Each structure stands twice: as C-alpha cells, then as structure tokens.
Amino acid sequence: MSNDAQVTFLTQEAYDRLAAELEELSTTGREEIAKRIEIAREEGDLKENGGYHAAKDEQGKIEMRIRNLQALLKEAVVGEAPESNGTVQPGTVVTALVLGDEERFLLGSREIAGGTDLDVYSEQSPLGAAILGLKEGDKTSYQAPNGKEIAVEIVKVETFTG
C-alpha cells in the first residue's frame, strides 16, 4: 500500500452508515436540490434571487460531500477496530498527557467516531503523527502550528469499541 493514498480505517457500522449517506445524497439529495434550484429560477432575475443562490451553494456542498464520501469509501479498510497491544495506531483510543493535561481521544478519522463524544485526531495531524507507533509510557513532543513545542506522554492505548 503506497503512502500517497490516505487509507481510513472504518468499522463495518461506520462504512454502512457512510454508504447509506452517500446513496441518499446521490439520489434524493440531488433531486431535491435540483427542484429547489428550478423553483428559484422560475422566480425571475437570478442576480438578485437569494433563494437561487442559496440553493446553488447547497448544491455545491452536497456535491463536495458526495465526492468526499466516494473517496473515503473507496480507500477505506473495513473491519473491526485494531486490538490494542499498547501501541498507538489508527483506530485506537489514546489517553495522553498533553502539556500536562490528560486527554482521551480516537486516533483516526472523525467518520469512525460516529455517535461517540470522543475527540478525534487524524494520524496526519501534528499530534497524530508525533504519537503514531508509540507505546504506553513513551514520551515525545511535537511542534504546534503556532511554533510552540507540545510535550506528550502516552498513558493508555485501548481498543475502540464504538
């Protein structure tokens, strides 16, 4: 697997939920927004037609979400969350001391988290990249986008249970 493609771990439940959203947006969502645009277009002058412009903006957002979901689902690795062996990897729940404060979060895609209240950090984020592969008890630091050095200590790594 090349490092160029961004692979996202998804549980089967998350994959099914996102596939259903894609299906809904690709069919009903597109049909509804096309009707709204047509109705707004019939109201006359498009330059000053707020309903038309709002519908076109919404259409752009729907199309972007469709493209994002298609790419995500195409590259997704579907299965159970990786069994925690104490090593930070995508799909694990990490408890870490970040600047001395304990934080608990999921490493991976926000799409995995679904209805949980966990914060999510991508493995490509500065924090995610710094801790990927570390074990419980390991310490590291990373440079935040503002240039500040952030100290991190891995306290616990758990299996994500959704």
N, CA, C and O atoms as a DFTB+ gen file, in Angstrom:
648 C
 N C O
     1  1       0.853      -1.170       0.000
     2  2       0.000       0.000       0.000
     3  2       0.896       1.230       0.000
     4  3       1.790       1.340       0.839
     5  1       0.672       2.150      -0.922
     6  2       1.532       3.316      -1.013
     7  2       1.127       4.337       0.039
     8  3      -0.010       4.349       0.510
     9  1       2.073       5.188       0.399
    10  2       1.795       6.231       1.371
    11  2       1.062       7.404       0.729
    12  3       0.602       8.302       1.435
    13  1       0.944       7.411      -0.607
    14  2       0.287       8.510      -1.300
    15  2      -1.210       8.514      -1.020
    16  3      -1.796       9.574      -0.802
    17  1      -1.834       7.339      -1.024
    18  2      -3.279       7.253      -0.792
    19  2      -3.521       7.314       0.715
    20  3      -2.809       6.684       1.497
    21  1      -4.528       8.075       1.102
    22  2      -4.870       8.156       2.510
    23  2      -5.876       7.065       2.821
    24  3      -7.025       7.121       2.381
    25  1      -5.435       6.067       3.586
    26  2      -6.302       4.960       3.945
    27  2      -6.963       5.281       5.278
    28  3      -6.310       5.741       6.215
    29  1      -8.257       5.033       5.349
    30  2      -9.012       5.282       6.568
    31  2      -9.587       3.974       7.066
    32  3     -10.230       3.246       6.310
    33  1      -9.361       3.671       8.334
    34  2      -9.960       2.505       8.968
    35  2     -11.401       2.846       9.303
    36  3     -11.665       3.903       9.877
    37  1     -12.341       1.971       8.956
    38  2     -13.747       2.143       9.308
    39  2     -14.296       0.836       9.861
    40  3     -13.998      -0.240       9.344
    41  1     -15.092       0.936      10.905
    42  2     -15.826      -0.243      11.344
    43  2     -16.884      -0.532      10.285
    44  3     -17.204       0.339       9.476
    45  1     -17.422      -1.732      10.283
    46  2     -18.476      -2.065       9.321
    47  2     -19.672      -1.148       9.513
    48  3     -20.292      -0.721       8.540
    49  1     -19.998      -0.843      10.766
    50  2     -21.128       0.048      11.065
    51  2     -20.892       1.429      10.468
    52  3     -21.802       2.004       9.870
    53  1     -19.684       1.970      10.621
    54  2     -19.376       3.296      10.071
    55  2     -19.413       3.263       8.550
    56  3     -19.922       4.190       7.920
    57  1     -18.879       2.204       7.960
    58  2     -18.894       2.076       6.496
    59  2     -20.336       2.045       5.984
    60  3     -20.675       2.745       5.030
    61  1     -21.178       1.236       6.617
    62  2     -22.581       1.124       6.203
    63  2     -23.306       2.465       6.354
    64  3     -24.095       2.848       5.489
    65  1     -23.036       3.176       7.455
    66  2     -23.666       4.472       7.703
    67  2     -23.262       5.482       6.623
    68  3     -24.103       6.223       6.114
    69  1     -21.971       5.505       6.280
    70  2     -21.486       6.447       5.265
    71  2     -21.959       6.064       3.868
    72  3     -22.256       6.940       3.056
    73  1     -22.034       4.760       3.576
    74  2     -22.543       4.307       2.273
    75  2     -24.017       4.693       2.124
    76  3     -24.449       5.075       1.037
    77  1     -24.784       4.597       3.204
    78  2     -26.195       4.988       3.161
    79  2     -26.320       6.497       2.953
    80  3     -27.189       6.951       2.209
    81  1     -25.463       7.265       3.602
    82  2     -25.477       8.717       3.399
    83  2     -25.137       9.063       1.956
    84  3     -25.771       9.932       1.357
    85  1     -24.139       8.385       1.399
    86  2     -23.766       8.610       0.000
    87  2     -24.930       8.296      -0.929
    88  3     -25.214       9.059      -1.852
    89  1     -25.598       7.183      -0.690
    90  2     -26.744       6.791      -1.519
    91  2     -27.848       7.837      -1.433
    92  3     -28.425       8.222      -2.450
    93  1     -28.142       8.294      -0.228
    94  2     -29.183       9.307      -0.014
    95  2     -28.842      10.613      -0.742
    96  3     -29.685      11.185      -1.433
    97  1     -27.604      11.074      -0.579
    98  2     -27.202      12.328      -1.228
    99  2     -27.187      12.199      -2.744
   100  3     -27.567      13.129      -3.455
   101  1     -26.749      11.048      -3.237
   102  2     -26.624      10.840      -4.684
   103  2     -27.971      10.735      -5.377
   104  3     -28.071      10.973      -6.581
   105  1     -28.990      10.388      -4.643
   106  2     -30.315      10.206      -5.254
   107  2     -31.259      11.303      -4.780
   108  3     -31.416      12.320      -5.456
   109  1     -31.874      11.110      -3.651
   110  2     -32.870      12.038      -3.128
   111  2     -32.297      13.440      -2.925
   112  3     -32.945      14.430      -3.266
   113  1     -31.091      13.528      -2.375
   114  2     -30.480      14.831      -2.115
   115  2     -30.304      15.643      -3.384
   116  3     -30.635      16.827      -3.426
   117  1     -29.779      14.999      -4.423
   118  2     -29.595      15.691      -5.702
   119  2     -30.928      16.090      -6.318
   120  3     -31.059      17.190      -6.856
   121  1     -31.912      15.208      -6.242
   122  2     -33.234      15.501      -6.816
   123  2     -33.877      16.691      -6.109
   124  3     -34.424      17.580      -6.762
   125  1     -33.812      16.711      -4.779
   126  2     -34.435      17.790      -4.012
   127  2     -33.781      19.129      -4.304
   128  3     -34.476      20.132      -4.468
   129  1     -32.452      19.163      -4.371
   130  2     -31.779      20.440      -4.612
   131  2     -32.029      20.912      -6.043
   132  3     -32.136      22.115      -6.282
   133  1     -32.122      19.992      -6.993
   134  2     -32.431      20.376      -8.380
   135  2     -33.817      21.008      -8.454
   136  3     -34.009      21.984      -9.179
   137  1     -34.786      20.466      -7.716
   138  2     -36.141      21.043      -7.685
   139  2     -36.123      22.438      -7.076
   140  3     -36.778      23.351      -7.579
   141  1     -35.361      22.602      -5.976
   142  2     -35.272      23.920      -5.333
   143  2     -34.652      24.952      -6.266
   144  3     -35.088      26.102      -6.310
   145  1     -33.628      24.533      -7.014
   146  2     -32.990      25.451      -7.962
   147  2     -33.973      25.834      -9.066
   148  3     -34.060      27.002      -9.445
   149  1     -34.700      24.867      -9.572
   150  2     -35.670      25.127     -10.649
   151  2     -36.778      26.067     -10.180
   152  3     -37.155      26.988     -10.905
   153  1     -37.299      25.845      -8.987
   154  2     -38.347      26.715      -8.439
   155  2     -37.816      28.137      -8.281
   156  3     -38.493      29.103      -8.633
   157  1     -36.588      28.259      -7.743
   158  2     -35.993      29.581      -7.548
   159  2     -35.721      30.260      -8.890
   160  3     -35.897      31.471      -9.021
   161  1     -35.300      29.493      -9.870
   162  2     -35.013      30.030     -11.200
   163  2     -36.281      30.631     -11.819
   164  3     -36.215      31.644     -12.515
   165  1     -37.423      30.010     -11.566
   166  2     -38.695      30.469     -12.126
   167  2     -39.163      31.789     -11.511
   168  3     -40.072      32.440     -12.026
   169  1     -38.521      32.176     -10.390
   170  2     -38.916      33.420      -9.729
   171  2     -38.393      34.654     -10.456
   172  3     -38.778      35.775     -10.123
   173  1     -37.526      34.464     -11.439
   174  2     -37.084      35.613     -12.237
   175  2     -35.612      35.913     -12.119
   176  3     -34.785      35.004     -12.054
   177  1     -35.284      37.200     -12.090
   178  2     -33.916      37.723     -12.138
   179  2     -32.986      36.970     -11.180
   180  3     -33.148      37.038      -9.962
   181  1     -32.017      36.259     -11.743
   182  2     -31.129      35.422     -10.928
   183  2     -30.110      36.242     -10.143
   184  3     -29.629      35.791      -9.104
   185  1     -29.773      37.445     -10.624
   186  2     -28.760      38.268      -9.945
   187  2     -29.199      38.641      -8.534
   188  3     -28.372      38.728      -7.626
   189  1     -30.485      38.860      -8.352
   190  2     -30.984      39.296      -7.052
   191  2     -31.877      38.241      -6.401
   192  3     -32.727      38.569      -5.574
   193  1     -31.684      36.990      -6.771
   194  2     -32.541      35.916      -6.290
   195  2     -31.800      35.137      -5.193
   196  3     -31.031      34.217      -5.473
   197  1     -32.053      35.534      -3.941
   198  2     -31.360      34.899      -2.816
   199  2     -31.637      33.412      -2.708
   200  3     -30.739      32.640      -2.372
   201  1     -32.877      32.992      -2.990
   202  2     -33.226      31.579      -2.922
   203  2     -32.443      30.752      -3.925
   204  3     -32.016      29.636      -3.629
   205  1     -32.258      31.308      -5.115
   206  2     -31.493      30.618      -6.156
   207  2     -30.035      30.443      -5.717
   208  3     -29.477      29.350      -5.816
   209  1     -29.427      31.528      -5.231
   210  2     -28.017      31.464      -4.826
   211  2     -27.814      30.535      -3.627
   212  3     -26.818      29.816      -3.558
   213  1     -28.747      30.550      -2.697
   214  2     -28.658      29.646      -1.538
   215  2     -28.754      28.193      -1.986
   216  3     -28.016      27.337      -1.498
   217  1     -29.674      27.915      -2.923
   218  2     -29.829      26.545      -3.423
   219  2     -28.584      26.098      -4.181
   220  3     -28.164      24.946      -4.060
   221  1     -27.985      27.007      -4.969
   222  2     -26.754      26.662      -5.703
   223  2     -25.609      26.390      -4.727
   224  3     -24.820      25.470      -4.941
   225  1     -25.514      27.185      -3.657
   226  2     -24.491      26.936      -2.635
   227  2     -24.697      25.564      -1.998
   228  3     -23.743      24.807      -1.817
   229  1     -25.948      25.248      -1.660
   230  2     -26.273      23.953      -1.059
   231  2     -25.922      22.823      -2.018
   232  3     -25.417      21.784      -1.593
   233  1     -26.185      23.017      -3.308
   234  2     -25.844      22.012      -4.300
   235  2     -24.330      21.761      -4.316
   236  3     -23.887      20.616      -4.400
   237  1     -23.556      22.824      -4.235
   238  2     -22.094      22.685      -4.197
   239  2     -21.633      21.894      -2.984
   240  3     -20.728      21.065      -3.082
   241  1     -22.260      22.153      -1.837
   242  2     -21.900      21.429      -0.609
   243  2     -22.260      19.948      -0.727
   244  3     -21.492      19.082      -0.306
   245  1     -23.420      19.664      -1.295
   246  2     -23.839      18.268      -1.476
   247  2     -22.866      17.548      -2.405
   248  3     -22.448      16.428      -2.113
   249  1     -22.505      18.174      -3.510
   250  2     -21.587      17.546      -4.463
   251  2     -20.208      17.314      -3.845
   252  3     -19.569      16.298      -4.114
   253  1     -19.750      18.260      -3.015
   254  2     -18.457      18.083      -2.348
   255  2     -18.521      16.914      -1.361
   256  3     -17.593      16.109      -1.293
   257  1     -19.608      16.821      -0.603
   258  2     -19.759      15.720       0.356
   259  2     -19.821      14.388      -0.384
   260  3     -19.249      13.402       0.080
   261  1     -20.508      14.341      -1.530
   262  2     -20.578      13.113      -2.332
   263  2     -19.167      12.702      -2.767
   264  3     -18.794      11.537      -2.633
   265  1     -18.392      13.642      -3.280
   266  2     -17.016      13.326      -3.715
   267  2     -16.165      12.848      -2.542
   268  3     -15.406      11.888      -2.674
   269  1     -16.290      13.524      -1.385
   270  2     -15.515      13.122      -0.205
   271  2     -15.892      11.713       0.251
   272  3     -15.022      10.903       0.569
   273  1     -17.200      11.427       0.281
   274  2     -17.638      10.088       0.693
   275  2     -17.180       9.022      -0.292
   276  3     -16.753       7.943       0.120
   277  1     -17.262       9.309      -1.589
   278  2     -16.806       8.337      -2.592
   279  2     -15.329       8.008      -2.391
   280  3     -14.943       6.840      -2.412
   281  1     -14.504       9.036      -2.197
   282  2     -13.066       8.820      -1.997
   283  2     -12.803       8.069      -0.699
   284  3     -11.987       7.147      -0.664
   285  1     -13.489       8.460       0.361
   286  2     -13.301       7.820       1.664
   287  2     -13.664       6.342       1.611
   288  3     -12.905       5.497       2.084
   289  1     -14.814       6.030       1.041
   290  2     -15.267       4.640       0.989
   291  2     -14.399       3.796       0.066
   292  3     -14.202       2.607       0.316
   293  1     -13.878       4.401      -0.998
   294  2     -13.013       3.673      -1.929
   295  2     -11.705       3.254      -1.252
   296  3     -11.196       2.160      -1.498
   297  1     -11.171       4.121      -0.407
   298  2      -9.870       3.864       0.222
   299  2      -9.978       3.232       1.605
   300  3      -8.960       2.907       2.215
   301  1     -11.194       3.055       2.103
   302  2     -11.377       2.590       3.481
   303  2     -10.966       1.135       3.656
   304  3     -11.161       0.299       2.772
   305  1     -10.399       0.861       4.806
   306  2     -10.136      -0.501       5.252
   307  2     -11.240      -0.812       6.256
   308  3     -11.328      -0.174       7.305
   309  1     -12.080      -1.791       5.936
   310  2     -13.245      -2.094       6.768
   311  2     -12.967      -3.324       7.615
   312  3     -12.440      -4.327       7.134
   313  1     -13.325      -3.226       8.864
   314  2     -13.161      -4.373       9.751
   315  2     -13.345      -3.946      11.191
   316  3     -13.864      -2.866      11.476
   317  1     -12.922      -4.789      12.075
   318  2     -13.005      -4.473      13.495
   319  2     -11.882      -3.514      13.848
   320  3     -10.838      -3.481      13.197
   321  1     -12.117      -2.746      14.881
   322  2     -11.067      -1.851      15.374
   323  2      -9.852      -2.702      15.739
   324  3      -9.997      -3.803      16.270
   325  1      -8.657      -2.192      15.453
   326  2      -7.473      -2.982      15.790
   327  2      -7.418      -3.263      17.289
   328  3      -7.673      -2.385      18.113
   329  1      -7.085      -4.489      17.616
   330  2      -6.963      -4.879      19.019
   331  2      -5.782      -4.125      19.606
   332  3      -4.685      -4.142      19.048
   333  1      -6.005      -3.474      20.716
   334  2      -4.939      -2.692      21.334
   335  2      -3.865      -3.615      21.889
   336  3      -4.150      -4.562      22.621
   337  1      -2.620      -3.316      21.523
   338  2      -1.494      -4.030      22.103
   339  2      -0.595      -3.039      22.837
   340  3       0.581      -3.301      23.088
   341  1      -1.194      -1.878      23.175
   342  2      -0.439      -0.850      23.883
   343  2       0.307       0.081      22.957
   344  3       1.016       0.973      23.425
   345  1       0.166      -0.103      21.638
   346  2       0.835       0.746      20.663
   347  2      -0.196       1.638      19.981
   348  3      -1.263       1.170      19.584
   349  1       0.122       2.918      19.847
   350  2      -0.775       3.869      19.190
   351  2      -0.822       3.561      17.698
   352  3       0.204       3.548      17.019
   353  1      -2.029       3.315      17.205
   354  2      -2.237       3.070      15.781
   355  2      -3.613       3.614      15.392
   356  3      -4.456       3.835      16.261
   357  1      -3.848       3.832      14.089
   358  2      -5.165       4.329      13.678
   359  2      -6.267       3.388      14.173
   360  3      -6.156       2.166      14.069
   361  1      -7.322       3.982      14.706
   362  2      -8.441       3.196      15.205
   363  2      -8.343       2.853      16.675
   364  3      -9.178       2.107      17.187
   365  1      -7.330       3.384      17.378
   366  2      -7.225       3.130      18.815
   367  2      -7.615       4.386      19.593
   368  3      -7.517       5.508      19.096
   369  1      -8.058       4.159      20.826
   370  2      -8.381       5.253      21.732
   371  2      -7.160       5.480      22.610
   372  3      -6.660       4.559      23.256
   373  1      -6.690       6.719      22.622
   374  2      -5.454       7.068      23.318
   375  2      -5.771       7.995      24.486
   376  3      -6.518       8.963      24.345
   377  1      -5.196       7.683      25.628
   378  2      -5.204       8.606      26.756
   379  2      -3.776       9.108      26.880
   380  3      -2.840       8.320      27.018
   381  1      -3.615      10.428      26.832
   382  2      -2.270      11.004      26.852
   383  2      -2.256      12.259      27.705
   384  3      -3.262      12.955      27.839
   385  1      -1.099      12.530      28.276
   386  2      -0.879      13.809      28.936
   387  2      -0.337      14.750      27.871
   388  3       0.759      14.548      27.348
   389  1      -1.114      15.781      27.557
   390  2      -0.712      16.767      26.556
   391  2      -0.539      18.085      27.296
   392  3      -1.507      18.655      27.799
   393  1       0.688      18.561      27.360
   394  2       1.025      19.750      28.161
   395  2       0.551      19.584      29.601
   396  3       0.106      20.541      30.234
   397  1       0.653      18.350      30.112
   398  2       0.294      18.077      31.491
   399  2      -1.183      17.790      31.740
   400  3      -1.549      17.362      32.834
   401  1      -2.033      18.019      30.745
   402  2      -3.469      17.748      30.891
   403  2      -3.808      16.414      30.259
   404  3      -3.376      16.126      29.143
   405  1      -4.585      15.588      30.970
   406  2      -4.970      14.294      30.426
   407  2      -6.078      14.466      29.389
   408  3      -7.103      15.094      29.654
   409  1      -5.855      13.902      28.209
   410  2      -6.839      13.919      27.130
   411  2      -7.060      12.493      26.655
   412  3      -6.131      11.687      26.603
   413  1      -8.309      12.197      26.309
   414  2      -8.671      10.883      25.765
   415  2      -9.307      11.121      24.410
   416  3     -10.271      11.878      24.295
   417  1      -8.766      10.473      23.376
   418  2      -9.236      10.730      22.021
   419  2      -9.038       9.508      21.135
   420  3      -8.305       8.579      21.475
   421  1      -9.706       9.538      20.001
   422  2      -9.581       8.495      18.992
   423  2      -8.582       8.960      17.953
   424  3      -8.652      10.097      17.486
   425  1      -7.654       8.092      17.589
   426  2      -6.728       8.406      16.501
   427  2      -7.300       7.804      15.226
   428  3      -7.475       6.589      15.135
   429  1      -7.586       8.634      14.256
   430  2      -8.153       8.151      13.006
   431  2      -9.036       9.192      12.366
   432  3      -8.765      10.389      12.467
   433  1     -10.076       8.757      11.715
   434  2     -10.987       9.641      11.007
   435  2     -12.201       9.969      11.870
   436  3     -12.692       9.113      12.605
   437  1     -12.682      11.203      11.783
   438  2     -13.885      11.573      12.544
   439  2     -15.073      10.728      12.117
   440  3     -16.040      10.589      12.865
   441  1     -15.004      10.159      10.909
   442  2     -16.096       9.326      10.413
   443  2     -16.228       8.032      11.221
   444  3     -17.312       7.453      11.291
   445  1     -15.138       7.584      11.824
   446  2     -15.170       6.365      12.641
   447  2     -15.970       6.602      13.905
   448  3     -16.729       5.739      14.344
   449  1     -15.795       7.778      14.488
   450  2     -16.336       8.067      15.816
   451  2     -17.854       8.014      15.857
   452  3     -18.436       7.711      16.898
   453  1     -18.504       8.308      14.727
   454  2     -19.962       8.232      14.684
   455  2     -20.596       9.010      15.804
   456  3     -20.394      10.219      15.913
   457  1     -21.368       8.332      16.646
   458  2     -22.105       8.993      17.705
   459  2     -21.361       9.121      19.020
   460  3     -21.960       9.534      20.012
   461  1     -20.081       8.784      19.070
   462  2     -19.352       8.910      20.334
   463  2     -19.027      10.370      20.602
   464  3     -19.093      11.207      19.702
   465  1     -18.680      10.662      21.826
   466  2     -18.306      12.033      22.164
   467  2     -16.790      12.205      22.224
   468  3     -16.300      13.202      22.755
   469  1     -16.053      11.252      21.688
   470  2     -14.593      11.331      21.682
   471  2     -14.111      12.416      20.726
   472  3     -14.668      12.589      19.642
   473  1     -13.077      13.145      21.131
   474  2     -12.368      13.993      20.185
   475  2     -11.643      13.055      19.235
   476  3     -11.321      11.926      19.603
   477  1     -11.385      13.510      18.023
   478  2     -10.714      12.677      17.027
   479  2      -9.546      13.456      16.442
   480  3      -9.685      14.620      16.067
   481  1      -8.394      12.799      16.370
   482  2      -7.226      13.381      15.732
   483  2      -6.795      12.458      14.601
   484  3      -6.678      11.246      14.781
   485  1      -6.567      13.038      13.457
   486  2      -6.058      12.290      12.308
   487  2      -4.615      11.884      12.573
   488  3      -3.882      12.575      13.280
   489  1      -4.223      10.763      12.000
   490  2      -2.821      10.367      12.130
   491  2      -1.897      11.299      11.344
   492  3      -0.680      11.258      11.522
   493  1      -2.473      12.144      10.468
   494  2      -1.677      13.126       9.735
   495  2      -1.562      14.455      10.486
   496  3      -0.777      15.320      10.095
   497  1      -2.337      14.622      11.556
   498  2      -2.264      15.859      12.347
   499  2      -0.910      15.903      13.054
   500  3      -0.261      14.868      13.209
   501  1      -0.477      17.097      13.486
   502  2       0.806      17.152      14.217
   503  2       0.848      16.211      15.422
   504  3       1.843      15.517      15.631
   505  1      -0.232      16.185      16.219
   506  2      -0.283      15.281      17.375
   507  2      -0.289      13.835      16.920
   508  3       0.490      13.025      17.423
   509  1      -1.160      13.496      15.972
   510  2      -1.258      12.119      15.486
   511  2       0.051      11.593      14.936
   512  3       0.457      10.473      15.246
   513  1       0.713      12.401      14.118
   514  2       1.996      11.984      13.518
   515  2       3.060      11.785      14.597
   516  3       3.896      10.888      14.487
   517  1       3.031      12.619      15.639
   518  2       4.042      12.523      16.700
   519  2       3.891      11.260      17.542
   520  3       4.886      10.701      18.004
   521  1       2.644      10.804      17.745
   522  2       2.433       9.671      18.668
   523  2       2.253       8.330      17.955
   524  3       2.292       7.286      18.606
   525  1       2.060       8.333      16.653
   526  2       1.839       7.090      15.914
   527  2       2.995       6.123      16.160
   528  3       4.157       6.466      15.942
   529  1       2.670       4.915      16.616
   530  2       3.689       3.892      16.863
   531  2       4.268       3.913      18.266
   532  3       5.021       3.010      18.633
   533  1       3.933       4.924      19.059
   534  2       4.440       4.967      20.434
   535  2       3.691       3.971      21.308
   536  3       2.587       3.540      20.976
   537  1       4.308       3.614      22.428
   538  2       3.714       2.668      23.367
   539  2       3.378       3.387      24.667
   540  3       3.863       4.486      24.935
   541  1       2.532       2.737      25.471
   542  2       2.187       3.289      26.780
   543  2       3.469       3.595      27.551
   544  3       4.378       2.767      27.622
   545  1       3.528       4.796      28.127
   546  2       4.699       5.232      28.886
   547  2       5.686       6.042      28.060
   548  3       6.527       6.740      28.626
   549  1       5.605       5.966      26.719
   550  2       6.514       6.741      25.864
   551  2       6.200       8.227      25.963
   552  3       5.055       8.630      26.171
   553  1       7.259       9.038      25.806
   554  2       7.113      10.486      25.810
   555  2       7.687      11.032      24.511
   556  3       8.640      10.491      23.951
   557  1       7.081      12.120      24.051
   558  2       7.570      12.790      22.843
   559  2       7.119      14.238      22.909
   560  3       6.501      14.673      23.881
   561  1       7.436      14.956      21.880
   562  2       6.901      16.310      21.733
   563  2       6.750      16.583      20.247
   564  3       7.342      15.904      19.408
   565  1       5.962      17.572      19.944
   566  2       5.777      17.978      18.553
   567  2       5.612      19.486      18.510
   568  3       5.302      20.129      19.513
   569  1       5.828      20.031      17.324
   570  2       5.690      21.467      17.169
   571  2       4.284      21.794      16.665
   572  3       3.865      21.316      15.611
   573  1       3.576      22.600      17.421
   574  2       2.234      23.034      17.030
   575  2       2.342      24.017      15.864
   576  3       3.405      24.596      15.639
   577  1       1.256      24.207      15.127
   578  2       1.283      25.155      14.010
   579  2       1.730      26.564      14.412
   580  3       2.267      27.300      13.584
   581  1       1.513      26.945      15.676
   582  2       1.943      28.273      16.123
   583  2       3.415      28.304      16.535
   584  3       3.908      29.333      16.996
   585  1       4.125      27.169      16.370
   586  2       5.544      27.100      16.681
   587  2       5.852      26.627      18.094
   588  3       7.010      26.360      18.417
   589  1       4.842      26.519      18.934
   590  2       5.038      26.097      20.324
   591  2       5.343      24.604      20.386
   592  3       4.741      23.809      19.664
   593  1       6.275      24.233      21.245
   594  2       6.618      22.819      21.448
   595  2       5.637      22.221      22.454
   596  3       5.472      22.752      23.552
   597  1       4.982      21.110      22.080
   598  2       3.960      20.479      22.908
   599  2       4.487      19.131      23.401
   600  3       4.812      18.258      22.597
   601  1       4.571      18.963      24.719
   602  2       5.026      17.706      25.318
   603  2       3.850      16.747      25.447
   604  3       2.751      17.140      25.837
   605  1       4.103      15.467      25.110
   606  2       3.055      14.442      25.151
   607  2       3.613      13.185      25.809
   608  3       4.743      12.780      25.534
   609  1       2.814      12.573      26.676
   610  2       3.151      11.270      27.255
   611  2       1.950      10.348      27.064
   612  3       0.824      10.698      27.416
   613  1       2.203       9.169      26.505
   614  2       1.142       8.187      26.281
   615  2       0.855       7.486      27.606
   616  3       1.749       6.877      28.195
   617  1      -0.391       7.571      28.075
   618  2      -0.780       6.971      29.339
   619  2      -1.406       5.595      29.090
   620  3      -1.075       4.622      29.766
   621  1      -2.317       5.527      28.106
   622  2      -3.043       4.288      27.872
   623  2      -3.476       4.233      26.407
   624  3      -3.797       5.259      25.807
   625  1      -3.480       3.013      25.832
   626  2      -3.965       2.798      24.478
   627  2      -4.990       1.674      24.549
   628  3      -4.697       0.583      25.038
   629  1      -6.217       1.957      24.048
   630  2      -7.317       0.996      24.151
   631  2      -7.898       0.686      22.780
   632  3      -7.730       1.445      21.826
   633  1      -8.588      -0.448      22.707
   634  2      -9.330      -0.814      21.517
   635  2     -10.566       0.071      21.427
   636  3     -11.264       0.261      22.423
   637  1     -10.845       0.613      20.250
   638  2     -12.048       1.423      20.037
   639  2     -13.241       0.487      19.945
   640  3     -13.237      -0.469      19.169
   641  1     -14.261       0.769      20.744
   642  2     -15.429      -0.102      20.746
   643  2     -16.657       0.566      20.133
   644  3     -17.723      -0.046      20.064
   645  1     -16.519       1.809      19.691
   646  2     -17.629       2.485      19.035
   647  2     -18.618       2.915      20.023
   648  3     -19.635       3.507      19.661
